[in-house]
Amino acid sequence: MADALSVIPAAVLRNLSDKLYEKRKNAALEVEGIVKQLIVSGDHEKINAVINLLANEYTYSPQANHRKGGLIGLAAATVALTSDASQHLEQIVPPVLSSFSDQDSRVRYYACEALYNIAKVVRGDFIVFFNQIFDALCKLSADSDPNVQSAAHLLDRLVKDIVTESDQFSIEEFIPLLRERMNVLNPYVRQFLVGWITVLDSVPDIDMLGFLPDFLDGLFNMLSDSSHEIRQQADSALSEFLQEIKNSPSVDYGRMAEILVQRAASPDEFTRLTAITWINEFVKLGGDQLVPYYADILSAILPCISDKEEKIRVSLQTYLLFDIQVARETNEELRGMKADPAEGFDIGAILSVARSHLSTEWEATRIEALHWISVLLNRHREEVLSFLNDIFKTLLTALSDPSDEVVLLVLEVHACIAKDEKHFHQLTLYLIQNFKVDNSLLEKRGPLIIRRLCVLLDAETVYRKLSTILQGEPDLDFASIMVQALNLILLTSSELAAIRDLLKQSLSNDAGKSLFLSLYASWCHSPMALISLCLLAQTYQHASSIIQSLVEEDINVKFLVQLDKLIHLLETPTFAYLRLQQSIAFKILQTRLKTVPPYSFSGEQYKRLSLGSTSLEGNGGSQPSDGDISEDPHNMHDGMNFDSGLRQFEHVQLQHRMHTRYQAQLRYSSVSSGKELERPEEPSRPPSSQEMNRPPSVLSRRGPGQ
């Protein structure tokens, strides 16, 4: 310090700390001249002493004016040193950097000015201090004083110029510094960071793309900034990087895919669209790198397919539609990729994502989730079936979806699964149980579901399975309702035309007979359904016998409603062939159907109307061409014993009558609670399983009939 005092006059030192800027400036010029003289004389010790004096006694002084003078003095000394300045940077730069955090805004301002002048002299030599300078500039970019901000911007531009022309800049050391600051919310800092990212990316020798995963999330975060300018700058930077990705032979798609998946769920529309756009390109370009991320990507794009809020600004409508379009396109691209489990393709994870989106409120998303399950079933059936326990219940529940399109797709998935008998049984059993729990589902969706299954799984197979299950259905009321629904579908749906044709050949064709017999047992739950089945099979005398077997208790409001429906069905194209036939049995049957009264037939009526008896499971027989079997002396037709079938029908109907009486007694008991009921003719307990399942052969019958 003594050496410095000996070369710098006391008046200069006083002026260097004066409150007036002009005096400080003139004093700094004096210092510059003194340092130049010392350089000429080669007295480096005194030069060091002058710099230390300016740093320690002035720049670090508690007096603000001293600090201001010290900063301007250091800048002046650096200007004087010119090419020799790099040897003294360790003394000069740290005090200036320390002043960037000074409480006095004017000191901060002079620090910017001083470093600007220092940088102009030393240029690339001060790159060794870049990280500290960058950190200081980052803070100053958000300074509360606009003059300091302005000075910092000038310094920032100079530093950028120096970095772009320097070969000493280390991107590896800089990236951690950048990454730490990318989530700062201050708009000035964000602008500062985006500016540096853009500048460094423009330098050919700096590989910013290789480090993109380190700051990509921060850039996406800026897309939702309240400042339009910041959003625009971030979007511009991202667009440039995406273009570089398209042109680059080597890109780390995996790390970035994780970021994009998270951003695709952003509540901000612009961020979401940008993320989906990136994912779309990644799916096209990433190839095998993205296979392990398929499930994550799918979880990101499925919700976007159903974008968006109903009440949106008109100006955003086109943009949001594009959002959805990109999501759909990405989904199609992803689904088109033929990845293999051996390559890391996680089928279980994909199925889990698809299953979770089957319960979303958005129809389009549910539809795409089903498409995914269908595609996986077609490509990797065995692997998908190994995860079936995880998704089967959800798929069954989806059959109650409010959307017809969803239900149809669910049925396609189920049909694919149901190629295995075990799953086919589970499906049909669930359908029946679900229809039983929710009668409105049967009424509103039953026909759609049954008809579609018949197309996908073969109508005859479906009806045989449903009939088998309904045959043992303990809920007799539901069994009757379900059979009536199946019967109506059978008689009216175009999808079931083939099995109607087959049933018409029941008396002459083994396949037709087999189908007729498989339906007969469950159709016994509904007299009208069974009668129409017999009419379809052209077993007219047996239909007549069924009508004769009905007792007064059977003919109630429900019966008459069903009868009315049957009579109307007889006028439809389905029974056109029947109306054209002129068999004696059919004419008698037609008359009976139109005149049946709401009470039982008398024994004499049965005797007059009876035309003989046939049976459902015999050993032979021949069929007259018009279906009139009264001419057969043995009452047997193509191995069908109609008499046995009639007894079976009577047995089932007896069960229904006993059930109806029991239900009536329960209702009466609830109304007359507290009063002792008269013992009814029938027991007040539900019929036992022994009684309900007593073989038909033990039931009484007035006589044979067909």
Buried (B, 14 or more C-beta within 10 A) or exposed (E): EEBBBEBBEEEBBEBBBBEEBEBBBBBBBBBBEBBBEBBEEEBEEBBBBBBBBBBBBBBBBEEBBBBBBBBBBBBBBBBBBEEBBBEBBEBBBBBBBBBBEBEBBBBBBBBBBBBBBBBEBBBBBBBBBBBBBBBBBBBBBBBEBEEBBEBBBEBBEBBBEBBBEBEEBEBEEBBEBBBEBBEBEBBBBBBBBBBBBBBBBEBEEBBBBBBBBBBBBBBBBBBBBEBEEBBBBBBEBBEBBBEBBEEEEEBBBBBBBBBBBEBBEBEBBBBBBBBBBBBBBBBBBBEEBBBBBBBBBBBBBBBBBBBBEEEEEEEBEEBBEBBBEBBBBBBEBBBEBEBEEEEBBBBBBBBBBBBBBBEBEBBBBBBBBBBBBBBBBEBBBEBBBEBBEEBBEBBBBBBBBEBEEBBBBBBBBBBBBBEEEEBBBBBBBBBBBBBBEEBEBBEEBBBBBBBBBBBBBBBBBBBBBBBBBBBEBEEBBBBBBBBBBBBBBBBBBEBBEEBBEBBBBBBBBEEBBBBBBBBBBBBBBBBBBBBBBBBBBBBBBBBBBBBBBBEEBBBEEBBBEBBEBBBEBBEEEBBEEBEEBEBBBBEBBBEBBEEBEEEBBEEEEBEEBBBBBBBBBBEEBEBBEBBBBBEBEEBBBBBBBBBBBBBBBBBBBBBBBBBBBBEEBEEEEEEEEEEEEEEEEEBEEBBEEEEBEBEBEEEEEEEBBB
